[in-house]
Amino acid sequence: MTMTMPRMVTLLTAALIATAGVSAPAQTAFTSPPPVAITSCGQSPDAYTVSLLSKRAKIEHTFDNMLKPAALTSVKTLVIVMGGSAKGLGEAGIDDKGELARVAQLLTKAKELGVKVLAVHVGGESRRGPLSDKFIDPVVAKADFVLATEDGNKDGAFTKAAKARNIPLVIVKQVAEVGPALKAVIK
């Protein structure tokens, strides 16, 4: 039996949400206002997962894996979910250079408009390494806030980057905690 990528992501996300216990969200003084847009940097299915978890946490948002800078005029918070996927890039019809250019334009426009950028990484160790790190580094370098899972921060890269830039960092144990953690800062 073959399964399409969106169907597989939906099923895996549903299984994750149904089986994971969620603890209280980490505390931070950082807040970011709605309206919210969620997009990907690297075209991994993780952005869709974060969108589903945000819906579950009752965070109103728009989701567009290929969000364009013009869409930021009606947004106050931009959530960029980082993680590379060769298959996702191919399905989106974009290569890594094109994706990095798209996100660089988003980051420039966000700064110009005063839109807060929340960098989110939920892919764990499997979304680290050469393919994903090239999508992570430029986003974290311009982010106002970083949210990552413990598994994705085993090497302390997110901790070091947030400390070097003096920006808030929240680390969650499980992916299912991402929705409540975002809800705690998006107000």
Secondary structure, DSSP 8 states (H G I E B T S, - for coil): ----HHHHHHHHHHHHHHH---------S--B-S-EEEEEESB-THHHHHHHHHHHTT--EEE-TT--GGGGGG-SEEEEEE-B-HHHHHHHT--HHHHHHHHHHHHHHHHHHT-EEEEEE-SGGGG-SHHHHHHHHHHHTT-SEEEEETGGGTTSHHHHHHHHHT--EEEESSGGGHHHHHHHHB-
